[in-house]
Amino acid sequence: MIAEACLKKDCFAVTDEVYEHITYDNERHISLASLPGMQERTIITSSLSKTYSVTGWRVGWAIAPACIADAIRNIHIRLTDSAPAPFQEAALIALQSPPDYYESLKQDYETRRNLVVEFFNGIGFQTDFKPLGSFFLFAELPKDYEHSDVEFVEELIKQAGVVAVPGCGFFHTKLPQDGYQRRYVRFAFCKTTQTLTAAFQRICELLDSSGHLKLFHAGNYC
């Protein structure tokens, strides 16, 4: 769909492909640039951050047609200096990781994804969109939970010490109806199983099956 629109409108596509190695359920990443007619009109951006768990390093790259790459380089050298030399050396080693590393990465994250989905489904959240990539779960608050996503997240931080992100920030700000966009919360599962389980236990102490902040017990997590 995006490729067709770019070809029809004769425009470029800028893609963020940092999760290309983090996909689930036997799904594989397909770069927009690999589709017919898109190589010459796609600007790919990516980084070490997600695949190698070094989000603070800010080491990344852009891949584009030569004329666009030259323009990007000219702008980049005027805005910032190069990445620290030790990070570049580490990046070189990381990018030579064997296939087994990427397969293990997928399996580890898929296990954690399943754990998180099972837990939140068990306490009344709706997870209609089970992630097939990345390490985030976008879950809908229980139907009878009357507060907004922001209010829920605030209480979760205060009472459980567990941090999530309100879903409203991921919707267009000019939507005609102010409703469903405040019903979602984003949870990250890029933590150890032990950390996730500890978070589950804290949430169990605060939520009943409808999502209200009350003591309740769910499955083997509490």
N, CA, C and O of each residue as an XYZ file, in Angstrom:
888
protein
N       0.823     -1.198      0.000
C       0.000      0.000      0.000
C       0.869      1.265      0.000
O       0.641      2.185     -0.786
N       1.868      1.297      0.893
C       2.750      2.465      0.967
C       3.571      2.586     -0.308
O       3.736      3.680     -0.849
N       4.086      1.453     -0.786
C       4.873      1.471     -2.019
C       4.030      1.975     -3.188
O       4.502      2.776     -3.995
N       2.794      1.511     -3.281
C       1.911      1.948     -4.361
C       1.672      3.448     -4.295
O       1.657      4.123     -5.324
N       1.484      3.975     -3.083
C       1.248      5.409     -2.922
C       2.481      6.213     -3.328
O       2.362      7.257     -3.971
N       3.670      5.724     -2.950
C       4.903      6.429     -3.309
C       5.102      6.459     -4.821
O       5.492      7.480     -5.387
N       4.833      5.342     -5.456
C       4.983      5.276     -6.907
C       3.956      6.155     -7.610
O       4.269      6.824     -8.595
N       2.742      6.148     -7.102
C       1.672      6.935     -7.718
C       1.918      8.427     -7.562
O       1.691      9.198     -8.493
N       2.387      8.837     -6.374
C       2.601     10.257     -6.091
C       4.025     10.718     -6.409
O       4.344     11.900     -6.276
N       4.872      9.788     -6.825
C       6.271     10.086     -7.139
C       6.975     10.754     -5.954
O       7.511     11.856     -6.071
N       6.961     10.065     -4.821
C       7.581     10.624     -3.619
C       8.476      9.586     -2.949
O       8.457      8.405     -3.295
N       9.258     10.055     -1.984
C      10.163      9.182     -1.246
C       9.479      8.605     -0.012
O       8.516      9.168      0.510
N       9.999      7.475      0.436
C       9.570      6.883      1.706
C      10.776      6.849      2.635
O      11.871      6.461      2.228
N      10.570      7.256      3.883
C      11.613      7.177      4.904
C      11.189      6.101      5.894
O      10.138      6.219      6.523
N      11.990      5.063      6.036
C      11.628      3.947      6.902
C      12.552      3.861      8.108
O      13.734      4.196      8.031
N      11.996      3.410      9.211
C      12.754      3.142     10.435
C      12.735      1.626     10.627
O      11.696      1.062     10.969
N      13.863      0.966     10.412
C      13.894     -0.495     10.381
C      14.725     -1.085     11.518
O      15.434     -2.075     11.340
N      14.623     -0.456     12.694
C      15.424     -0.912     13.838
C      14.973     -2.269     14.379
O      15.722     -2.927     15.102
N      13.767     -2.687     14.037
C      13.265     -3.973     14.540
C      13.336     -5.082     13.488
O      12.616     -6.075     13.590
N      14.184     -4.923     12.495
C      14.221     -5.907     11.408
C      14.577     -7.310     11.889
O      14.191     -8.294     11.257
N      15.306     -7.416     12.996
C      15.703     -8.730     13.509
C      14.826     -9.201     14.671
O      15.063    -10.270     15.234
N      13.817     -8.409     15.029
C      12.964     -8.770     16.163
C      11.544     -8.967     15.647
O      10.701     -8.077     15.756
N      11.293    -10.138     15.087
C       9.975    -10.485     14.557
C       9.563    -11.843     15.119
O      10.411    -12.641     15.521
N       8.246    -12.100     15.143
C       7.728    -13.291     15.820
C       6.825    -14.124     14.915
O       6.435    -13.707     13.825
N       6.513    -15.312     15.412
C       5.574    -16.221     14.740
C       5.982    -16.508     13.296
O       5.142    -16.575     12.399
N       7.284    -16.674     13.091
C       7.856    -16.996     11.779
C       7.668    -15.893     10.746
O       7.854    -16.119      9.551
N       7.300    -14.703     11.205
C       7.219    -13.560     10.296
C       8.633    -13.038     10.021
O       9.513    -13.127     10.877
N       8.835    -12.503      8.840
C      10.136    -11.937      8.486
C       9.972    -10.489      8.041
O       8.988    -10.115      7.402
N      10.956     -9.701      8.396
C      10.938     -8.292      8.011
C      11.111     -8.163      6.501
O      11.964     -8.821      5.906
N      10.303     -7.318      5.895
C      10.420     -7.015      4.468
C      10.661     -5.518      4.335
O       9.797     -4.710      4.675
N      11.824     -5.156      3.845
C      12.140     -3.737      3.677
C      11.355     -3.168      2.502
O      11.212     -3.811      1.462
N      10.857     -1.966      2.683
C      10.126     -1.301      1.607
C      11.009     -1.154      0.368
O      10.521     -1.188     -0.762
N      12.315     -0.988      0.594
C      13.244     -0.798     -0.524
C      13.370     -2.039     -1.400
O      13.834     -1.952     -2.537
N      12.961     -3.194     -0.878
C      13.075     -4.442     -1.645
C      11.913     -4.653     -2.608
O      11.945     -5.571     -3.427
N      10.896     -3.816     -2.515
C       9.727     -3.964     -3.387
C       9.990     -3.317     -4.742
O      10.797     -2.392     -4.835
N       9.327     -3.783     -5.788
C       9.568     -3.258     -7.138
C       9.419     -1.741     -7.213
O       8.417     -1.176     -6.775
N      10.436     -1.097     -7.777
C      10.395      0.342     -7.982
C      10.690      1.184     -6.761
O      10.645      2.412     -6.847
N      10.993      0.566     -5.613
C      11.158      1.330     -4.375
C      12.612      1.545     -3.950
O      12.870      2.391     -3.093
N      13.555      0.817     -4.513
C      14.939      0.975     -4.075
C      15.440      2.398     -4.296
O      16.156      2.945     -3.457
N      15.066      2.993     -5.423
C      15.558      4.329     -5.747
C      14.768      5.442     -5.065
O      15.104      6.617     -5.215
N      13.729      5.088     -4.323
C      12.940      6.130     -3.669
C      12.706      5.835     -2.182
O      11.756      6.345     -1.588
N      13.569      5.015     -1.589
C      13.451      4.696     -0.166
C      14.705      5.119      0.589
O      15.826      4.853      0.155
N      14.501      5.779      1.718
C      15.589      6.143      2.628
C      15.425      5.279      3.873
O      14.482      5.460      4.643
N      16.340      4.348      4.064
C      16.277      3.429      5.205
C      17.089      3.996      6.361
O      18.246      4.377      6.183
N      16.492      4.052      7.534
C      17.238      4.414      8.737
C      17.195      3.233      9.702
O      16.199      2.514      9.783
N      18.290      3.048     10.429
C      18.341      1.973     11.407
C      19.449      2.275     12.401
O      20.118      3.303     12.298
N      19.645      1.381     13.365
C      20.668      1.608     14.384
C      20.997      0.310     15.099
O      20.380     -0.729     14.862
N      21.987      0.395     15.983
C      22.351     -0.736     16.830
C      21.400     -0.900     18.004
O      21.375     -1.953     18.640
N      20.623      0.124     18.294
C      19.928      0.268     19.575
C      19.144     -0.952     20.013
O      19.344     -1.449     21.122
N      18.262     -1.441     19.169
C      17.335     -2.495     19.580
C      17.952     -3.886     19.462
O      17.856     -4.695     20.385
N      18.580     -4.157     18.332
C      19.113     -5.496     18.089
C      20.229     -5.867     19.053
O      20.390     -7.033     19.414
N      21.001     -4.861     19.470
C      22.151     -5.145     20.335
C      22.011     -4.522     21.725
O      22.966     -4.499     22.501
N      20.818     -4.020     22.031
C      20.499     -3.502     23.377
C      21.463     -2.409     23.824
O      21.983     -2.452     24.939
N      21.700     -1.433     22.956
C      22.580     -0.306     23.298
C      21.888      1.009     22.925
O      22.447      1.827     22.193
N      20.680      1.202     23.430
C      19.892      2.373     23.043
C      20.562      3.690     23.402
O      20.310      4.700     22.746
N      21.404      3.706     24.421
C      22.047      4.950     24.826
C      23.221      5.363     23.969
O      23.707      6.487     24.087
N      23.679      4.487     23.120
C      24.856      4.803     22.311
C      24.532      5.744     21.157
O      25.399      6.505     20.728
N      23.326      5.710     20.656
C      22.890      6.554     19.540
C      23.767      6.359     18.308
O      24.180      7.329     17.674
N      24.049      5.108     17.974
C      24.833      4.785     16.781
C      23.891      4.197     15.732
O      23.249      3.173     15.964
N      23.818      4.850     14.592
C      22.909      4.383     13.557
C      23.404      4.730     12.174
O      24.548      5.151     12.003
N      22.544      4.554     11.182
C      22.945      4.798      9.810
C      21.719      5.063      8.946
O      20.580      4.808      9.337
N      22.000      5.583      7.761
C      20.961      5.788      6.751
C      21.461      5.197      5.442
O      22.635      5.326      5.096
N      20.564      4.552      4.725
C      20.881      3.975      3.416
C      19.913      4.587      2.410
O      18.697      4.537      2.593
N      20.467      5.167      1.345
C      19.622      5.870      0.378
C      20.325      5.916     -0.971
O      21.519      5.626     -1.055
N      19.599      6.278     -2.036
C      20.249      6.502     -3.327
C      21.394      7.501     -3.177
O      21.342      8.374     -2.311
N      22.420      7.383     -4.005
C      23.656      8.155     -3.839
C      23.422      9.652     -3.676
O      24.020     10.279     -2.802
N      22.569     10.224     -4.497
C      22.356     11.675     -4.424
C      21.726     12.078     -3.099
O      22.055     13.128     -2.547
N      20.828     11.256     -2.590
C      20.196     11.539     -1.301
C      21.178     11.293     -0.165
O      21.227     12.062      0.795
N      21.963     10.222     -0.272
C      22.953      9.916      0.764
C      23.967     11.045      0.895
O      24.373     11.383      2.007
N      24.380     11.629     -0.216
C      25.319     12.755     -0.173
C      24.712     13.940      0.561
O      25.386     14.595      1.355
N      23.445     14.214      0.298
C      22.770     15.328      0.968
C      22.645     15.063      2.466
O      22.844     15.965      3.281
N      22.315     13.828      2.824
C      22.216     13.468      4.244
C      23.561     13.650      4.926
O      23.629     14.176      6.037
N      24.636     13.217      4.265
C      25.977     13.333      4.833
C      26.349     14.811      5.034
O      26.903     15.170      6.073
N      26.055     15.646      4.072
C      26.381     17.069      4.183
C      25.650     17.726      5.348
O      26.214     18.566      6.050
N      24.404     17.342      5.548
C      23.640     17.893      6.671
C      24.174     17.344      7.989
O      24.310     18.081      8.966
N      24.474     16.061      8.013
C      24.918     15.403      9.252
C      26.209     16.007      9.780
O      26.323     16.257     10.980
N      27.188     16.248      8.906
C      28.477     16.750      9.376
C      28.384     18.181      9.887
O      29.280     18.656     10.584
N      27.303     18.864      9.542
C      27.113     20.225     10.033
C      26.291     20.273     11.321
O      26.276     21.288     12.017
N      25.629     19.200     11.623
C      24.797     19.151     12.824
C      25.490     18.474     13.996
O      25.246     18.824     15.151
N      26.351     17.506     13.706
C      26.962     16.738     14.789
C      28.293     16.176     14.335
O      28.605     16.174     13.144
N      29.074     15.700     15.291
C      30.344     15.060     14.981
C      30.109     13.566     14.808
O      28.969     13.103     14.859
N      31.169     12.822     14.606
C      31.036     11.378     14.451
C      30.742     10.714     15.784
O      30.941     11.310     16.842
N      30.268      9.482     15.729
C      30.029      8.710     16.948
C      31.366      8.407     17.617
O      32.387      8.323     16.934
N      31.379      8.240     18.949
C      32.630      7.921     19.649
C      33.318      6.702     19.035
O      32.667      5.715     18.693
N      34.637      6.783     18.902
C      35.407      5.710     18.260
C      35.189      4.339     18.903
O      35.045      3.355     18.177
N      35.158      4.234     20.255
C      34.924      2.905     20.858
C      33.576      2.310     20.454
O      33.454      1.098     20.278
N      32.565      3.170     20.309
C      31.252      2.683     19.899
C      31.295      2.165     18.459
O      30.649      1.171     18.129
N      32.054      2.844     17.618
C      32.167      2.395     16.231
C      32.872      1.039     16.148
O      32.494      0.181     15.350
N      33.901      0.858     16.983
C      34.600     -0.430     17.014
C      33.648     -1.539     17.483
O      33.625     -2.635     16.923
N      32.868     -1.229     18.519
C      31.906     -2.211     19.030
C      30.840     -2.518     17.980
O      30.411     -3.662     17.834
N      30.420     -1.486     17.253
C      29.417     -1.679     16.209
C      29.925     -2.635     15.136
O      29.180     -3.485     14.648
N      31.191     -2.491     14.773
C      31.776     -3.360     13.758
C      31.719     -4.819     14.191
O      31.401     -5.700     13.391
N      32.025     -5.070     15.456
C      31.970     -6.439     15.977
C      30.522     -6.942     16.010
O      30.236     -8.070     15.611
N      29.612     -6.082     16.495
C      28.207     -6.483     16.621
C      27.604     -6.858     15.273
O      26.855     -7.830     15.166
N      27.934     -6.085     14.254
C      27.353     -6.322     12.935
C      27.872     -7.602     12.278
O      27.361     -8.026     11.242
N      28.879     -8.207     12.881
C      29.392     -9.487     12.385
C      28.868    -10.672     13.198
O      29.401    -11.778     13.112
N      27.824    -10.432     13.981
C      27.248    -11.500     14.802
C      26.744    -12.640     13.917
O      26.229    -12.394     12.826
N      26.887    -13.876     14.376
C      26.446    -15.029     13.574
C      24.925    -15.136     13.544
O      24.254    -14.538     14.385
N      24.374    -15.881     12.601
C      22.914    -16.052     12.502
C      22.281    -16.569     13.788
O      21.143    -16.221     14.103
N      23.009    -17.398     14.530
C      22.463    -17.945     15.774
C      22.098    -16.850     16.765
O      21.154    -16.998     17.541
N      22.845    -15.752     16.739
C      22.550    -14.651     17.668
C      21.161    -14.088     17.396
O      20.380    -13.875     18.324
N      20.858    -13.849     16.142
C      19.581    -13.236     15.785
C      18.417    -14.190     16.038
O      17.330    -13.763     16.428
N      18.646    -15.470     15.817
C      17.595    -16.448     16.078
C      17.305    -16.543     17.574
O      16.150    -16.625     17.990
N      18.363    -16.530     18.367
C      18.196    -16.565     19.825
C      17.493    -15.309     20.320
O      16.657    -15.367     21.222
N      17.842    -14.171     19.719
C      17.207    -12.903     20.088
C      15.703    -12.977     19.862
O      14.921    -12.584     20.727
N      15.302    -13.478     18.705
C      13.881    -13.618     18.393
C      13.178    -14.519     19.401
O      12.112    -14.183     19.916
N      13.780    -15.650     19.672
C      13.151    -16.618     20.567
C      12.985    -16.058     21.972
O      11.946    -16.251     22.603
N      14.002    -15.368     22.457
C      13.933    -14.789     23.802
C      12.816    -13.758     23.898
O      12.035    -13.765     24.850
N      12.745    -12.875     22.909
C      11.718    -11.838     22.940
C      10.324    -12.418     22.712
O       9.348    -11.940     23.290
N      10.232    -13.438     21.879
C       8.922    -14.047     21.640
C       8.393    -14.705     22.907
O       7.195    -14.647     23.186
N       9.272    -15.325     23.668
C       8.871    -15.921     24.942
C       8.358    -14.855     25.894
O       7.341    -15.048     26.560
N       9.056    -13.736     25.959
C       8.636    -12.650     26.847
C       7.339    -12.009     26.360
O       6.479    -11.644     27.161
N       7.208    -11.877     25.046
C       5.952    -11.344     24.507
C       4.779    -12.208     24.930
O       3.762    -11.694     25.395
N       4.913    -13.511     24.774
C       3.828    -14.421     25.142
C       3.502    -14.324     26.624
O       2.337    -14.390     27.015
N       4.522    -14.169     27.439
C       4.331    -14.042     28.882
C       3.532    -12.790     29.219
O       2.610    -12.833     30.034
N       3.891    -11.677     28.587
C       3.226    -10.401     28.853
C       1.787    -10.418     28.341
O       0.880     -9.956     29.033
N       1.573    -10.943     27.147
C       0.217    -11.022     26.591
C      -0.671    -11.881     27.480
O      -1.809    -11.507     27.763
N      -0.168    -13.019     27.919
C      -0.941    -13.913     28.782
C      -1.321    -13.221     30.088
O      -2.452    -13.342     30.559
N      -0.376    -12.501     30.663
C      -0.654    -11.839     31.936
C      -1.734    -10.779     31.785
O      -2.709    -10.780     32.535
N      -1.573     -9.882     30.830
C      -2.532     -8.780     30.715
C      -3.902     -9.253     30.236
O      -4.918     -8.677     30.626
N      -3.950    -10.270     29.412
C      -5.250    -10.856     29.074
C      -5.918    -11.421     30.318
O      -7.137    -11.347     30.472
N      -5.109    -11.985     31.200
C      -5.636    -12.599     32.411
C      -6.209    -11.628     33.411
O      -6.984    -12.027     34.280
N      -5.847    -10.352     33.313
C      -6.383     -9.364     34.253
C      -7.354     -8.401     33.575
O      -7.637     -7.323     34.099
N      -7.862     -8.796     32.409
C      -8.944     -8.033     31.805
C      -8.577     -7.100     30.682
O      -9.464     -6.479     30.097
N      -7.299     -6.975     30.354
C      -6.917     -6.119     29.230
C      -7.269     -6.805     27.913
O      -7.365     -8.030     27.841
N      -7.458     -5.993     26.873
C      -7.734     -6.510     25.541
C      -6.465     -6.369     24.703
O      -5.922     -5.271     24.580
N      -5.997     -7.460     24.135
C      -4.802     -7.407     23.293
C      -5.144     -7.952     21.913
O      -4.663     -9.010     21.505
N      -5.982     -7.210     21.208
C      -6.419     -7.636     19.882
C      -5.278     -7.607     18.871
O      -5.306     -8.323     17.870
N      -4.278     -6.775     19.142
C      -3.155     -6.635     18.222
C      -1.905     -7.230     18.871
O      -1.080     -6.509     19.432
N      -1.781     -8.535     18.786
C      -0.611     -9.214     19.336
C       0.594     -8.853     18.478
O       0.594     -9.116     17.276
N       1.615     -8.257     19.074
C       2.735     -7.768     18.261
C       3.456     -8.887     17.518
O       3.745     -9.942     18.082
N       3.737     -8.641     16.256
C       4.511     -9.572     15.436
C       5.946     -9.102     15.282
O       6.739     -9.717     14.570
N       6.271     -8.011     15.954
C       7.620     -7.472     15.932
C       7.768     -6.441     17.035
O       6.788     -6.063     17.676
N       9.004     -5.982     17.257
C       9.355     -5.015     18.306
C       9.221     -5.662     19.681
O       8.999     -6.869     19.786
N       9.356     -4.850     20.743
C       9.177     -5.400     22.093
C       8.219     -4.548     22.915
O       8.468     -4.248     24.083
N       7.120     -4.168     22.275
C       6.072     -3.399     22.941
C       4.717     -4.076     22.758
O       4.431     -4.665     21.716
N       3.896     -3.978     23.792
C       2.516     -4.458     23.729
C       1.584     -3.263     23.877
O       1.671     -2.514     24.849
N       0.694     -3.092     22.908
C      -0.288     -2.014     22.933
C      -1.607     -2.629     23.375
O      -2.282     -3.284     22.582
N      -1.978     -2.423     24.631
C      -3.138     -3.109     25.207
C      -4.253     -2.126     25.540
O      -4.002     -1.004     25.978
N      -5.491     -2.570     25.325
C      -6.656     -1.743     25.653
C      -7.070     -1.989     27.098
O      -7.116     -3.130     27.557
N      -7.367     -0.914     27.803
C      -7.828     -1.031     29.183
C      -9.125     -1.837     29.231
O      -9.892     -1.829     28.268
N      -9.376     -2.528     30.334
C     -10.622     -3.293     30.461
C     -11.847     -2.432     30.163
O     -11.861     -1.240     30.467
N     -12.863     -3.032     29.573
C     -14.032     -2.293     29.097
C     -14.699     -1.461     30.184
O     -15.157     -0.349     29.920
N     -14.758     -1.992     31.410
C     -15.460     -1.273     32.469
C     -14.518     -0.427     33.325
O     -14.910      0.050     34.390
N     -13.294     -0.241     32.870
C     -12.374      0.645     33.591
C     -12.676      2.068     33.157
O     -12.518      2.400     31.982
N     -13.105      2.909     34.075
C     -13.679      4.203     33.711
C     -12.675      5.330     33.583
O     -13.046      6.418     33.143
N     -11.416      5.119     33.950
C     -10.441      6.202     33.886
C      -9.658      6.164     32.574
O      -9.692      5.172     31.845
N      -8.954      7.256     32.286
C      -8.203      7.349     31.033
C      -6.863      6.635     31.137
O      -6.446      6.209     32.214
N      -6.204      6.518     30.001
C      -4.884      5.898     29.965
C      -3.877      6.658     30.823
O      -3.060      6.047     31.511
N      -3.934      7.984     30.783
C      -3.000      8.800     31.566
C      -3.222      8.586     33.057
O      -2.265      8.439     33.817
N      -4.478      8.568     33.473
C      -4.789      8.352     34.889
C      -4.339      6.968     35.344
O      -3.809      6.806     36.443
N      -4.557      5.977     34.490
C      -4.138      4.620     34.835
C      -2.625      4.549     35.016
O      -2.137      3.982     35.993
N      -1.887      5.126     34.073
C      -0.421      5.083     34.134
C       0.097      5.815     35.365
O       1.035      5.355     36.016
N      -0.510      6.950     35.685
C      -0.092      7.704     36.871
C      -0.262      6.872     38.137
O       0.629      6.834     38.984
N      -1.398      6.213     38.262
C      -1.649      5.396     39.445
C      -0.744      4.162     39.482
O      -0.310      3.727     40.549
N      -0.472      3.614     38.311
C       0.401      2.445     38.245
C       1.805      2.788     38.740
O       2.434      2.000     39.447
N       2.284      3.960     38.365
C       3.610      4.399     38.813
C       3.615      4.667     40.311
O       4.519      4.238     41.028
N       2.594      5.381     40.773
C       2.545      5.765     42.186
C       2.405      4.555     43.105
O       3.091      4.455     44.122
N       1.521      3.648     42.742
C       1.165      2.573     43.662
C       1.948      1.278     43.460
O       2.094      0.486     44.391
N       2.448      1.063     42.247
C       3.153     -0.197     41.992
C       4.615     -0.005     41.618
O       5.403     -0.950     41.663
N       4.975      1.227     41.248
C       6.342      1.445     40.797
C       6.626      0.803     39.453
O       7.774      0.504     39.127
N       5.571      0.590     38.675
C       5.690      0.011     37.338
C       5.348      1.090     36.316
O       4.320      1.759     36.429
N       6.203      1.253     35.331
C       6.034      2.337     34.365
C       5.497      1.803     33.037
O       6.001      0.818     32.498
N       4.479      2.466     32.530
C       3.952      2.203     31.192
C       3.789      3.557     30.502
O       4.039      4.599     31.108
N       3.375      3.541     29.252
C       3.224      4.778     28.485
C       1.771      4.926     28.047
O       1.204      3.987     27.489
N       1.153      6.087     28.288
C      -0.222      6.299     27.821
C      -0.314      6.156     26.303
O       0.552      6.638     25.573
N      -1.355      5.501     25.842
C      -1.484      5.266     24.413
C      -1.887      6.481     23.604
O      -1.700      6.497     22.388
N      -2.442      7.510     24.257
C      -2.958      8.665     23.517
C      -1.880      9.355     22.688
O      -2.185      9.983     21.674
N      -0.618      9.245     23.111
C       0.460      9.891     22.375
C       0.744      9.263     21.025
O       1.509      9.816     20.235
N       0.141      8.114     20.747
C       0.383      7.415     19.489
C      -0.754      7.606     18.486
O      -0.742      7.014     17.407
N      -1.733      8.433     18.846
C      -2.848      8.717     17.949
C      -2.741     10.139     17.412
O      -2.078     10.990     18.005
N      -3.392     10.381     16.298
C      -3.430     11.722     15.728
C      -4.140     12.658     16.699
O      -5.155     12.289     17.290
N      -3.612     13.860     16.862
C      -4.172     14.800     17.846
C      -5.485     15.427     17.405
O      -6.163     16.049     18.223
N      -5.868     15.286     16.138
C      -7.078     15.940     15.637
C      -8.179     14.935     15.292
O      -8.970     15.159     14.376
N      -8.219     13.852     16.019
C      -9.288     12.886     15.798
C     -10.634     13.489     16.185
O     -10.716     14.223     17.170
N     -11.695     13.192     15.426
C     -12.998     13.809     15.696
C     -13.608     13.413     17.034
O     -14.344     14.194     17.637
N     -13.308     12.212     17.499
C     -13.896     11.740     18.748
C     -12.810     11.461     19.773
O     -11.804     10.819     19.472
N     -13.024     11.948     20.974
C     -12.066     11.744     22.056
C     -12.532     10.563     22.890
O     -13.221     10.738     23.894
N     -12.162      9.377     22.480
C     -12.647      8.196     23.178
C     -11.649      7.073     23.190
O     -10.887      6.912     24.143
N     -11.652      6.283     22.109
C     -10.839      5.068     22.102
C      -9.345      5.350     22.182
O      -8.582      4.505     22.650
N      -8.905      6.565     21.719
C      -7.477      6.851     21.769
C      -6.960      7.038     23.187
O      -5.750      7.091     23.403
N      -7.856      7.137     24.145
C      -7.449      7.241     25.549
C      -7.730      5.944     26.312
O      -7.823      5.927     27.539
N      -7.860      4.868     25.548
C      -8.172      3.577     26.161
C      -7.015      2.585     26.061
O      -7.164      1.416     26.417
N      -5.868      3.049     25.578
C      -4.754      2.131     25.354
C      -3.526      2.516     26.169
O      -3.292      3.686     26.471
N      -2.753      1.494     26.513
C      -1.509      1.686     27.262
C      -0.433      0.836     26.592
O      -0.692     -0.285     26.152
N       0.772      1.383     26.523
C       1.872      0.622     25.924
C       2.818      0.113     27.003
O       3.305      0.879     27.834
N       3.067     -1.186     26.976
C       3.995     -1.827     27.905
C       5.206     -2.340     27.124
O       5.064     -2.842     26.009
N       6.388     -2.213     27.713
C       7.614     -2.735     27.101
C       8.002     -4.046     27.774
O       7.890     -4.175     28.993
N       8.455     -5.012     26.991
C       8.897     -6.275     27.588
C      10.367     -6.574     27.273
O      10.772     -7.734     27.194
N      11.154     -5.513     27.095
C      12.595     -5.676     26.852
C      13.357     -5.727     28.175
O      14.373     -5.053     28.350
N      12.854     -6.526     29.088
C      13.472     -6.729     30.401
C      13.618     -8.224     30.639
O      13.067     -9.038     29.898
N      14.363     -8.575     31.675
C      14.517     -9.994     31.987
C      13.185    -10.570     32.452
O      12.296     -9.842     32.892
N      13.066    -11.879     32.348
C      11.856    -12.548     32.821
C      11.638    -12.289     34.300
O      10.499    -12.147     34.748
N      12.722    -12.227     35.062
C      12.615    -11.960     36.499
C      12.028    -10.577     36.764
O      11.189    -10.411     37.649
N      12.473     -9.587     35.992
C      11.950     -8.226     36.156
C      10.481     -8.160     35.765
O       9.684     -7.521     36.452
N      10.120     -8.813     34.674
C       8.723     -8.822     34.239
C       7.834     -9.497     35.275
O       6.744     -9.009     35.575
N       8.293    -10.611     35.818
C       7.511    -11.325     36.827
C       7.327    -10.477     38.075
O       6.254    -10.483     38.679
N       8.370     -9.745     38.464
C       8.264     -8.852     39.622
C       7.238     -7.756     39.361
O       6.479     -7.386     40.257
N       7.215     -7.236     38.135
C       6.222     -6.219     37.776
C       4.816     -6.805     37.824
O       3.890     -6.152     38.305
N       4.645     -8.034     37.329
C       3.345     -8.696     37.377
C       2.849     -8.816     38.819
O       1.682     -8.558     39.110
N       3.736     -9.203     39.693
C       3.360     -9.393     41.093
C       2.907     -8.082     41.724
O       1.959     -8.056     42.509
N       3.584     -7.005     41.380
C       3.187     -5.695     41.915
C       1.826     -5.271     41.382
O       0.999     -4.737     42.121
N       1.600     -5.514     40.095
C       0.313     -5.150     39.503
C      -0.806     -5.994     40.093
O      -1.911     -5.497     40.308
N      -0.530     -7.255     40.354
C      -1.534     -8.143     40.938
C      -2.059     -7.609     42.264
O      -3.215     -7.840     42.617
N      -1.222     -6.905     42.989
C      -1.623     -6.378     44.289
C      -2.560     -5.186     44.159
O      -3.154     -4.756     45.148
N      -2.700     -4.647     42.952
C      -3.470     -3.421     42.764
C      -4.699     -3.578     41.885
O      -5.633     -2.784     42.000
N      -4.727     -4.566     41.020
C      -5.798     -4.649     40.028
C      -6.728     -5.825     40.256
O      -6.291     -6.932     40.570
N      -8.018     -5.567     40.093
C      -8.950     -6.680     40.026
C      -9.146     -7.030     38.551
O      -8.516     -6.431     37.680
N      -9.999     -7.975     38.277
C     -10.125     -8.462     36.905
C     -10.695     -7.439     35.934
O     -10.628     -7.634     34.721
N     -11.262     -6.337     36.459
C     -11.788     -5.300     35.572
C     -10.805     -4.154     35.397
O     -11.104     -3.173     34.715
N      -9.631     -4.276     36.011
C      -8.620     -3.249     35.831
C      -8.603     -2.178     36.885
O      -7.784     -1.261     36.812
N      -9.492     -2.261     37.881
C      -9.508     -1.264     38.942
C      -8.357     -1.488     39.902
O      -7.895     -2.614     40.086
N      -7.906     -0.421     40.502
C      -6.754     -0.507     41.388
C      -7.157     -1.055     42.749
O      -7.303     -0.314     43.721
N      -7.333     -2.370     42.794
C      -7.684     -3.054     44.033
C      -6.871     -4.337     44.112
O      -6.321     -4.797     43.111
N      -6.799     -4.904     45.292
C      -6.076     -6.160     45.464
C      -6.815     -7.285     44.756
O      -8.034     -7.402     44.884
N      -6.095     -8.111     44.015
C      -6.717     -9.264     43.395
C      -5.644    -10.302     43.102
O      -4.450    -10.018     43.200
N      -6.069    -11.486     42.749
C      -5.133    -12.570     42.460
C      -5.445    -13.139     41.084
O      -6.606    -13.346     40.729
N      -4.385    -13.388     40.312
C      -4.583    -13.926     38.960
C      -3.549    -14.996     38.670
O      -2.349    -14.722     38.653
N      -4.004    -16.184     38.447
C      -3.127    -17.266     38.014
C      -1.976    -17.525     38.958
O      -2.124    -17.454     40.178
N      -0.832    -17.824     38.382
C       0.350    -18.166     39.164
C       1.266    -16.980     39.398
O       2.333    -17.132     39.994
N       0.866    -15.793     38.935
C       1.749    -14.651     39.042
C       1.694    -14.013     40.414
O       2.662    -13.383     40.839
N       0.569    -14.165     41.124
C       0.382    -13.444     42.379
C       0.723    -14.327     43.568
O       0.624    -13.886     44.713
